[in-house]
């Protein structure tokens, strides 16, 4: 008989305070994204302190947005246990909610610092994917956000996954699709794509960030239907059929949709939202180009509209200019001064 590996979600405890793998992994993902943003920011002479402050403000905003989004669509599960709303270490955050929270924070923070929103979010886009790529491994530890039931041979022989992943995907007496891994690998490919794309001269301001949304949403649309924990709602049968029809190529490759509780509806929210985001991002790219709002190219300099503090400005003639030694007074001057009577 096979037993689940069931990795302990608690790494260690400090007194009575448990430290969860989930939080550590999310923190590591945030630091990885920060590193990528700082490295690219150097090309535009943006200080690392700017990005560090952005992270300190953005992470709490993203977590709050992610939790509110998730709880809002599963309110029936929380209304009688309100204290569980705050137990994010048990999982239950939604990436689209995190993006909403982070974007609202970014708009306010960038305006305060005087930097153009579209230019800076372009720099941050690969870092967002890096955070998501690493953060999905928190779902792996918690044995959540997994897909439908599959045969063990599918994981070992077709996907050639290592034992520690296969064993952890044995949940409730069955093996499941490692959808966390699918999304993590999709994000990795997206990072490479955006890094190549941003070196192309034709790319305009905001288009790397919008390309991030397009890439992530394409992957999320197809991966979401494999999951068994999707948030949903009751929509028209026509929309449901349209969404399922777009997903049908996955069936040709041998994939089946994961169980979707009819109590939550007939349309997976993340799938429909992914489609809307793809369309909106493409339209926004076109509109910004046609109307001239994206005149700047990605590689153009980025300048803050806020004046630099006077005490932080170094005069040009003081840079790399050797200091001259004080000149000695002429001998006759010294003598005349020494000869004066002192009171």
C-alpha positions in Angstrom: 0.0 0.0 0.0 1.3 3.5 -0.9 1.3 6.3 1.6 1.4 10.0 0.8 4.7 11.7 1.5 2.8 14.6 3.0 5.7 17.0 3.6 5.3 18.8 6.9 4.1 22.3 6.0 5.9 23.7 9.1 9.6 24.1 8.7 10.3 24.9 12.4 8.9 26.8 15.3 10.1 29.8 17.2 8.6 29.2 20.6 4.9 28.8 19.9 5.1 30.6 16.5 5.3 28.1 13.6 7.2 29.0 10.4 5.5 27.6 7.4 7.1 26.5 4.1 4.4 28.4 2.3 5.4 31.7 3.7 9.2 31.1 3.2 8.6 30.1 -0.4 6.5 33.1 -1.1 9.1 35.3 0.5 11.9 33.7 -1.6 9.8 34.3 -4.7 9.4 38.0 -3.8 13.1 38.3 -3.3 13.9 36.6 -6.7 11.5 39.1 -8.4 13.2 42.0 -6.6 16.6 40.8 -7.7 15.6 40.8 -11.4 14.0 44.2 -11.1 17.1 45.7 -9.4 19.4 44.3 -12.0 17.3 45.7 -14.9 16.8 48.9 -13.1 20.6 49.6 -13.2 20.3 50.1 -16.9 18.0 53.0 -16.3 19.9 54.4 -13.2 17.1 53.6 -10.9 18.3 53.0 -7.3 17.8 49.6 -5.7 16.2 51.4 -2.7 13.4 52.4 -5.0 12.6 48.7 -5.8 13.2 47.6 -2.2 10.6 50.1 -1.0 8.3 49.0 -3.7 8.6 45.4 -2.5 7.9 46.4 1.1 4.7 48.1 0.0 3.7 45.8 -2.8 3.9 42.4 -1.0 1.4 43.3 1.7 -0.9 44.9 -0.9 -0.7 41.8 -3.1 -1.4 39.4 -0.2 -4.4 41.5 1.0 -5.7 41.7 -2.6 -5.2 38.0 -3.2 -7.0 37.0 0.0 -9.9 39.4 -0.5 -10.4 38.0 -4.0 -10.4 34.4 -2.9 -12.6 34.9 0.2 -15.1 37.0 -1.8 -15.8 34.1 -4.2 -15.9 31.6 -1.4 -17.7 33.6 1.2 -20.1 30.7 2.1 -17.1 28.8 3.4 -15.9 31.7 5.6 -19.0 33.6 6.8 -19.4 31.3 9.8 -15.7 31.1 10.5 -14.5 34.6 10.1 -11.2 34.0 11.9 -10.2 31.6 9.1 -10.1 34.6 6.7 -6.8 35.6 8.2 -5.2 32.1 8.0 -3.4 32.5 4.7 -0.7 30.0 5.7 -3.4 27.3 5.1 -3.5 28.5 1.5 -6.4 30.2 -0.3 -5.0 33.2 -2.2 -5.8 34.1 -5.8 -3.1 35.4 -8.1 -5.4 37.7 -10.0 -6.4 39.3 -6.7 -2.7 39.7 -5.9 -2.1 41.5 -9.2 -5.0 43.8 -8.5 -3.6 44.7 -5.1 -0.1 45.1 -6.4 -1.1 47.3 -9.3 -3.1 49.7 -7.1 -0.1 50.0 -4.8 2.2 50.6 -7.8 0.1 53.4 -9.3 0.2 55.3 -6.0 3.8 54.6 -5.3 5.1 55.4 -8.7 3.2 58.7 -8.8 4.6 59.6 -5.4 8.1 58.9 -6.7 7.5 60.7 -10.0 8.2 57.7 -12.3 5.9 56.8 -15.3 3.8 53.8 -14.5 4.2 51.9 -17.8 8.0 52.3 -17.9 8.6 50.8 -14.4 6.1 48.0 -14.6 7.9 46.9 -17.8 11.0 46.5 -15.7 9.1 44.5 -13.1 7.3 42.1 -15.4 9.9 39.3 -15.5 10.1 39.6 -11.7 6.4 39.1 -11.3 6.7 35.8 -13.3 9.6 34.8 -11.2 7.6 35.3 -8.0 4.7 33.3 -9.4 7.1 30.5 -10.7 8.6 30.0 -7.2 5.4 30.7 -5.3 3.6 27.8 -6.9 5.9 25.5 -5.0 4.1 26.6 -1.9 1.0 25.0 -3.3 3.1 21.9 -3.8 4.0 21.8 -0.1 0.4 22.4 1.0 -0.9 19.8 -1.5 -3.3 22.3 -3.0 -4.1 23.7 -6.4 -3.7 20.3 -7.9 -5.5 18.8 -10.9 -7.7 15.9 -11.6 -6.9 12.2 -11.0 -4.3 10.6 -13.2 -2.5 7.2 -13.3 0.9 6.9 -11.5 2.4 5.8 -14.8 1.4 9.2 -16.3 3.5 11.0 -13.8 6.4 8.6 -13.8 6.6 7.3 -17.4 5.1 10.2 -19.5 6.2 13.2 -17.5 9.3 11.6 -16.0 8.8 13.4 -12.7 11.1 12.7 -9.7 9.8 10.6 -6.8 9.4 13.6 -4.4 6.9 15.2 -6.8 5.0 12.0 -7.6 4.7 11.1 -4.0 3.5 14.5 -3.0 0.8 14.3 -5.7 -0.7 11.3 -4.0 -3.7 13.0 -2.3 -6.9 11.4 -1.0 -5.9 8.0 -2.2 -5.2 9.0 -5.8 -2.5 10.6 -7.9 -3.3 14.1 -9.4 -2.1 16.4 -12.1 0.8 18.6 -10.7 -0.8 21.8 -12.0 1.5 23.8 -9.8 4.4 22.4 -11.8 2.8 23.2 -15.2 2.2 26.8 -14.2 5.7 27.1 -12.7 7.3 25.9 -15.9 5.1 28.1 -18.0 6.2 31.1 -16.0 9.9 30.1 -16.5 9.4 30.1 -20.3 7.6 33.5 -19.9 10.6 35.0 -18.1 12.9 33.9 -20.9 10.5 35.3 -23.5 10.2 38.7 -21.9 13.9 39.0 -21.4 14.4 38.5 -25.1 11.5 40.7 -26.1 12.6 43.7 -24.1 15.9 43.8 -26.0 14.0 44.4 -29.3 14.0 48.0 -30.5 10.4 47.9 -31.7 9.0 47.3 -28.2 7.2 50.4 -26.8 6.5 51.5 -23.2 4.0 49.2 -21.4 4.2 46.4 -23.9 6.4 44.1 -21.8 4.0 44.4 -18.9 1.0 43.7 -21.2 2.8 40.8 -22.8 3.3 39.4 -19.3 -0.5 39.4 -18.9 -1.0 37.8 -22.3 1.5 35.1 -21.7 0.4 34.2 -18.2 -3.3 34.3 -19.0 -2.8 31.9 -22.0 -1.2 29.4 -19.7 -3.7 30.0 -16.9 -6.6 29.4 -19.2 -5.5 25.9 -20.1 -4.1 24.9 -16.7 -7.1 26.2 -14.7 -9.5 23.6 -16.2 -7.3 20.8 -15.0 -7.7 21.9 -11.4 -10.3 20.7 -8.9 -10.5 23.8 -6.7 -11.5 26.5 -9.2 -13.6 29.4 -8.2 -16.7 29.7 -10.3 -20.1 31.2 -11.0 -23.3 30.4 -12.9 -23.2 32.0 -16.3 -25.0 31.4 -19.6 -24.7 28.0 -21.2 -23.4 29.7 -24.4 -20.4 31.3 -22.6 -19.7 28.0 -20.8 -19.8 26.1 -24.1 -17.5 28.7 -25.7 -14.9 28.4 -22.9 -15.0 24.6 -23.1 -14.7 24.7 -26.8 -11.5 26.8 -26.6 -10.1 24.3 -24.1 -10.9 21.3 -26.3 -7.4 21.1 -27.9 -6.2 19.8 -24.5 -8.5 16.8 -24.9 -6.8 15.9 -28.2 -3.5 15.7 -26.2 -5.1 13.3 -23.7 -6.0 15.7 -20.9 -9.3 15.8 -19.1 -10.8 18.6 -17.1 -10.6 18.3 -13.3 -13.8 18.0 -11.2 -15.7 21.3 -11.0 -18.3 21.5 -8.2 -21.6 22.5 -9.8 -22.4 24.3 -6.5 -19.9 26.9 -7.6 -21.3 27.3 -11.1 -20.7 26.3 -14.6 -17.9 28.7 -15.5 -14.4 28.9 -14.0 -13.8 32.5 -13.1 -10.0 32.3 -13.8 -10.6 30.9 -17.2 -13.1 33.6 -18.2 -10.9 36.3 -16.6 -7.9 35.0 -18.5 -9.7 35.4 -21.8 -10.8 38.9 -21.0 -7.3 39.9 -19.9 -5.8 38.6 -23.2 -8.3 40.6 -25.3 -7.9 43.7 -23.1 -4.1 43.6 -23.3 -4.0 43.2 -27.1 -6.5 46.0 -27.6 -4.6 48.2 -25.2 -1.4 47.7 -27.1 -3.1 48.6 -30.3 -4.9 51.7 -28.9 -1.7 53.0 -27.2 0.2 52.7 -30.5 -2.5 54.3 -32.6 -3.1 57.2 -30.3 0.6 57.8 -29.7 0.4 57.1 -26.0 3.3 54.7 -26.3 5.8 56.9 -28.1 8.6 55.9 -25.8 10.5 52.7 -26.5 11.4 50.3 -23.7 15.1 51.1 -24.1 14.6 54.9 -23.8 15.9 56.6 -20.6 13.5 56.8 -17.6 13.4 60.1 -15.7 11.6 61.0 -12.5 9.4 64.1 -12.6 10.1 64.8 -9.0 13.1 67.1 -8.3 16.1 65.7 -6.6 16.7 67.0 -3.1 19.2 69.8 -3.1 21.4 68.2 -0.5 21.8 65.0 -2.6 23.0 66.9 -5.7 26.7 66.8 -6.3 28.0 69.8 -8.4 29.5 68.7 -11.7 32.8 70.5 -11.0 33.1 68.7 -7.7 33.0 65.2 -9.3 36.4 63.6 -9.6 38.1 66.9 -9.0 41.2 66.7 -6.7 41.1 69.0 -3.8 43.9 71.6 -3.8 46.0 72.0 -0.7 45.7 75.4 1.1 48.3 77.8 -0.1 50.7 79.3 2.4 50.6 83.1 3.0 53.4 85.2 1.4 56.4 85.7 3.8 56.0 89.4 3.9 52.3 89.0 4.8 53.2 86.7 7.7 55.8 89.0 9.0 53.5 92.0 8.9 50.7 90.1 10.7 53.1 88.9 13.4 54.4 92.4 13.9 51.0 93.7 14.8 50.5 94.3 18.5 48.0 92.0 20.1 45.4 93.4 22.5 
